[in-house]
């Protein structure tokens, strides 16, 4: 009778162990699937942000080109006022930097 009880206990323990191992595998697969989903979602979001940044940089580059052309036209049309503005800007910058020391 004791032998029979030990055998049943061993059977229950091995069944419980097998069930635990099955649960462990199921949890691992669920966690792996969720990690894959999160990775795919973050990759898609990162690519979308990178595309937006490229568009913004392109727009900034176009704006800077236009501003540069306007500045060149202003300097060509009015060289003396442009030279005066550059001199004053340098003077203000120099005085400001000296005051910061």
N, C-alpha and C positions, 0 to 999 in steps of 0.2 A: 504494500500500500504506500509506503514512504517512497519507494522507487517510482511508483506511478505518479505521485504528487510531484516529485522532482522533475520527471519527464514533462509533465504538463506545465510546470513553471518554466522549464527551459523552452518549451514550445511557445508559450506566451511571450517570454522575453525575446526570443528570436523573431516572432511576429512583430512585436513592438519595435524592435531594432530595424527590421526590414521596412516598416512603415515610416520610421524616422528617416531612414536613408532615402526613401521615396520622396518624402516631404522636403528634405534637403535639396534633392535634385530639382524638384519643382520650383522651389524658392530661387534656386540659382538660375534657372532658365527664365523665370519672371524678372528677376533683377537684371539679368543680361539683356533681355528684350527692352526693358525700360531704359537701360543705359544706352542702347542703340538708338532708341527713339529720341532721347535727349541729345545725343551726339548729332543726329541728323538735323534736329530742329535748331541746335546752336550753330551748326555749319551753314544752314540755309539763312539764318538771321545774320551771321557774320558776312556772308557773301552779299546779302542785300545792303548791309551797311557799307561795305567796301564799294559797291556800285554807286551808292549815293555819294560817298566821299569823292569818287572819281568824277562824277557829274559836277559836284560843287567845285572841285579843283579846276575842271575845264572851264566852268563859268567864271571863276576868279581869274584864270589866265586870260580869257577873252576880255574881261573888264580891264585888266592891267594893260593889255595891248592897246585898247582904245584910249585909256588915260595917257599912256606913253605917247601915242600919236598926237593927242591934243596938246600935251606939254611940248613936244617938239615943234608943233605949229606955232604955239605961243612964243617960244624962244626965237624961232625964225622970224616971226612977224614983229616982235618987240624985244630986241636983244638987250637994250639998256635997262628997261624995267625988270627983265628977267635976271640980269646981273645984280641989280639992286636988291631984289628979293632974295637971291642966293646969299649975298653978303649979309643982309640982316638976319637971315635964318642961321647962318654960321655964327654971327655975333651973339645971338640969343642963346644958341646951343653952348657956345664957349663960356658965356657968363653963368649959365645954369650949372654946367659941369664944375666950374671953379667954385661956385657957391656950395656945392655938395661936399667938397673936401673938407 
